[in-house]
């Protein structure tokens, strides 16, 4: 008996055998159980995730002698013939080589005939997007109103190339890439059946290299068994396929985030000398940074894709970098990956990308500079956040040079910012003495009183009842004049802020009090009071 590869030997035979496609298997099982069967299905997804296997399982469920059933027996003639691919009633067609109008016309002529043995005649067209536009159009009428005994099942990796008129006539199922943890578990299942010792780290390395395709993972395991025999370790996987270990990617990321340029380049040199694929290493680095980005946003979102040890590394690295910086890092490495594809010296572009990335982590962004300047203007103490280069032992002078003129300016402002001056009544009295006796500015000044200082903001309070009056009088010109008078008195820049505050009497009460006092101080009134020995009662 000829050898059967793992991908065929362990092909799913029932809906429960499908790995990582629970949403598809559940829907199809319910449709079969409730006899709610569509006349056309479209399975969409990348390679090696179970599109054709799902189609065959559905065909067995429909044509099993015990069916329609969600659990085909797998031993009757119909089930065995469908599994072997030689059933007369399940016609598998390769869309790439049977894509002409003549092929579709022949199919259309044959659908009228009843099935030979089974309950349904099922047409399974793989890579259906390869059909020509004319072939699609020739299939439309038959697909819309097929005979009762005919079912169509299409599979494709590129649904965008299928005509909308075809898509609208099918029930579409999108099969997902299979999470790495599920692939690793399935590989351990196969290893147990084959009496092979497969290290968990090796299973995860294969799963990561398969990029969500179970068939690719099974093929790699098959190749490793031929290379290693009955015991497979992580080093075997890395050596055979040129992968980089997960721990190496974690270590490389950690050195980048900590700004350790020499150590990072040394690790890259070691990987290059060991024959590792630089493109693959760059791809693994970007994937890890993507996992870190998702982990920072929602830690539970990466549970199915990473093992517990990697989650610990993500937790440690998440505190070393802000989200916006991480996005910049991913953009930089993605751009470098694009350049590396066509470059003869891929290592050179990788090294340049690492140096640029570490330098960018030590630079202050424009938003950070504006934020620091705002804090300084408000008189707050600006905390100096240690950059990766400082953590790596780089001198402050070197850090300022790397940070650029913006960061240097922020540092200079922090050194020269004058301390806050305490508020005093004398300061406001000096200002009032310089304000003209008549005019809107005098009217404004009589309606307000100083209530404090907040950094460089000189706070002037007024009664809530005077809000509309203050808004009318506090023009940009009056505000600017007050700020100039404050600067003349103190030698520093100020920003005048008007604040409504309870407890301050409204200007109407102040005016009434001033009028009463003016009446009492009038010389004629004083002479009359002395003449009649009288007094004024309020």
Secondary structure in CASP SS format (residue, H / E / C, confidence):
PFRMAT SS
TARGET T0000
AUTHOR 0000-0000-0000
METHOD secondary structure of the structure
MODEL  1
X C 1.00
X C 1.00
X C 1.00
X C 1.00
X C 1.00
X H 1.00
X H 1.00
X H 1.00
X H 1.00
X C 1.00
X C 1.00
X C 1.00
X C 1.00
X C 1.00
X H 1.00
X H 1.00
X H 1.00
X C 1.00
X C 1.00
X C 1.00
X C 1.00
X H 1.00
X H 1.00
X H 1.00
X H 1.00
X H 1.00
X H 1.00
X H 1.00
X H 1.00
X H 1.00
X H 1.00
X H 1.00
X H 1.00
X C 1.00
X C 1.00
X C 1.00
X C 1.00
X C 1.00
X C 1.00
X E 1.00
X E 1.00
X E 1.00
X E 1.00
X E 1.00
X C 1.00
X C 1.00
X C 1.00
X C 1.00
X C 1.00
X C 1.00
X H 1.00
X H 1.00
X H 1.00
X H 1.00
X H 1.00
X H 1.00
X H 1.00
X H 1.00
X H 1.00
X H 1.00
X H 1.00
X H 1.00
X H 1.00
X C 1.00
X C 1.00
X C 1.00
X C 1.00
X C 1.00
X C 1.00
X C 1.00
X C 1.00
X C 1.00
X C 1.00
X C 1.00
X C 1.00
X C 1.00
X H 1.00
X H 1.00
X H 1.00
X H 1.00
X H 1.00
X H 1.00
X H 1.00
X H 1.00
X C 1.00
X C 1.00
X C 1.00
X C 1.00
X C 1.00
X E 1.00
X E 1.00
X E 1.00
X E 1.00
X E 1.00
X C 1.00
X C 1.00
X C 1.00
X C 1.00
X C 1.00
X C 1.00
X H 1.00
X H 1.00
X H 1.00
X H 1.00
X H 1.00
X H 1.00
X H 1.00
X H 1.00
X H 1.00
X H 1.00
X C 1.00
X C 1.00
X C 1.00
X C 1.00
X C 1.00
X C 1.00
X C 1.00
X C 1.00
X C 1.00
X C 1.00
X E 1.00
X E 1.00
X E 1.00
X E 1.00
X E 1.00
X E 1.00
X C 1.00
X H 1.00
X H 1.00
X H 1.00
X C 1.00
X C 1.00
X H 1.00
X H 1.00
X H 1.00
X H 1.00
X H 1.00
X H 1.00
X H 1.00
X H 1.00
X H 1.00
X H 1.00
X H 1.00
X H 1.00
X C 1.00
X C 1.00
X C 1.00
X C 1.00
X C 1.00
X E 1.00
X E 1.00
X E 1.00
X E 1.00
X E 1.00
X E 1.00
X E 1.00
X C 1.00
X C 1.00
X H 1.00
X H 1.00
X H 1.00
X C 1.00
X C 1.00
X H 1.00
X H 1.00
X H 1.00
X H 1.00
X C 1.00
X C 1.00
X C 1.00
X E 1.00
X E 1.00
X E 1.00
X E 1.00
X C 1.00
X C 1.00
X C 1.00
X C 1.00
X C 1.00
X H 1.00
X H 1.00
X H 1.00
X H 1.00
X H 1.00
X H 1.00
X H 1.00
X H 1.00
X H 1.00
X H 1.00
X H 1.00
X H 1.00
X H 1.00
X H 1.00
X C 1.00
X C 1.00
X C 1.00
X E 1.00
X E 1.00
X C 1.00
X H 1.00
X H 1.00
X H 1.00
X H 1.00
X H 1.00
X H 1.00
X H 1.00
X H 1.00
X H 1.00
X H 1.00
X H 1.00
X C 1.00
X C 1.00
X C 1.00
X H 1.00
X H 1.00
X H 1.00
X H 1.00
X H 1.00
X H 1.00
X H 1.00
X H 1.00
X H 1.00
X H 1.00
X H 1.00
X H 1.00
X H 1.00
X H 1.00
X H 1.00
X C 1.00
X C 1.00
X E 1.00
X E 1.00
X C 1.00
X H 1.00
X H 1.00
X H 1.00
X H 1.00
X H 1.00
X H 1.00
X H 1.00
X H 1.00
X C 1.00
X C 1.00
X C 1.00
X C 1.00
X H 1.00
X H 1.00
X H 1.00
X H 1.00
X H 1.00
X H 1.00
X H 1.00
X H 1.00
X H 1.00
X H 1.00
X H 1.00
X H 1.00
X C 1.00
X C 1.00
X C 1.00
X H 1.00
X H 1.00
X H 1.00
X H 1.00
X H 1.00
X H 1.00
X H 1.00
X H 1.00
X H 1.00
X H 1.00
X H 1.00
X H 1.00
X H 1.00
X C 1.00
X C 1.00
X C 1.00
X C 1.00
X H 1.00
X H 1.00
X H 1.00
X H 1.00
X H 1.00
X H 1.00
X H 1.00
X H 1.00
X H 1.00
X H 1.00
X H 1.00
X H 1.00
X H 1.00
X H 1.00
X H 1.00
X H 1.00
X H 1.00
X H 1.00
X H 1.00
X H 1.00
X C 1.00
X H 1.00
X H 1.00
X H 1.00
X H 1.00
X C 1.00
X C 1.00
X C 1.00
X C 1.00
X C 1.00
X H 1.00
X H 1.00
X H 1.00
X H 1.00
X H 1.00
X H 1.00
X H 1.00
X H 1.00
X H 1.00
X H 1.00
X H 1.00
X C 1.00
X C 1.00
X C 1.00
X C 1.00
X H 1.00
X H 1.00
X H 1.00
X H 1.00
X H 1.00
X H 1.00
X H 1.00
X H 1.00
X H 1.00
X H 1.00
X H 1.00
X H 1.00
X H 1.00
X H 1.00
X H 1.00
X H 1.00
X H 1.00
X H 1.00
X C 1.00
X C 1.00
X C 1.00
X C 1.00
X C 1.00
X H 1.00
X H 1.00
X H 1.00
X H 1.00
X H 1.00
X H 1.00
X H 1.00
X H 1.00
X H 1.00
X H 1.00
X H 1.00
X H 1.00
X H 1.00
X H 1.00
X H 1.00
X H 1.00
X C 1.00
X C 1.00
X C 1.00
X C 1.00
X H 1.00
X H 1.00
X H 1.00
X H 1.00
X H 1.00
X H 1.00
X H 1.00
X H 1.00
X H 1.00
X H 1.00
X H 1.00
X H 1.00
X C 1.00
X C 1.00
X C 1.00
X C 1.00
X C 1.00
X C 1.00
X C 1.00
X C 1.00
X C 1.00
X C 1.00
X H 1.00
X H 1.00
X H 1.00
X H 1.00
X C 1.00
X C 1.00
X C 1.00
X C 1.00
X H 1.00
X H 1.00
X H 1.00
X H 1.00
X H 1.00
X H 1.00
X H 1.00
X H 1.00
X H 1.00
X H 1.00
X H 1.00
X H 1.00
X H 1.00
X H 1.00
X H 1.00
X H 1.00
X H 1.00
X H 1.00
X H 1.00
X H 1.00
X H 1.00
X C 1.00
X C 1.00
X C 1.00
X C 1.00
X C 1.00
X C 1.00
X C 1.00
X C 1.00
X H 1.00
X H 1.00
X H 1.00
X H 1.00
X H 1.00
X H 1.00
X H 1.00
X H 1.00
X H 1.00
X H 1.00
X C 1.00
X C 1.00
X C 1.00
X C 1.00
X C 1.00
X H 1.00
X H 1.00
X H 1.00
X H 1.00
X H 1.00
X H 1.00
X C 1.00
X C 1.00
X C 1.00
X E 1.00
X E 1.00
X E 1.00
X E 1.00
X E 1.00
X E 1.00
X C 1.00
X C 1.00
X E 1.00
X E 1.00
X E 1.00
X E 1.00
X E 1.00
X E 1.00
X C 1.00
X H 1.00
X H 1.00
X H 1.00
X H 1.00
X H 1.00
X H 1.00
X H 1.00
X H 1.00
X H 1.00
X H 1.00
X C 1.00
X C 1.00
X H 1.00
X H 1.00
X H 1.00
X H 1.00
X H 1.00
X H 1.00
X H 1.00
X H 1.00
X H 1.00
X H 1.00
X H 1.00
X H 1.00
X H 1.00
X H 1.00
X H 1.00
X C 1.00
X C 1.00
X C 1.00
X C 1.00
X E 1.00
X E 1.00
X E 1.00
X E 1.00
X E 1.00
X E 1.00
X C 1.00
X C 1.00
X C 1.00
X C 1.00
X C 1.00
X C 1.00
X H 1.00
X H 1.00
X H 1.00
X H 1.00
X H 1.00
X H 1.00
X H 1.00
X H 1.00
X H 1.00
X H 1.00
X H 1.00
X H 1.00
X H 1.00
X H 1.00
X H 1.00
X C 1.00
X H 1.00
X H 1.00
X H 1.00
X H 1.00
X H 1.00
X H 1.00
X H 1.00
X H 1.00
X H 1.00
X H 1.00
X C 1.00
X C 1.00
X C 1.00
X C 1.00
X C 1.00
X C 1.00
END
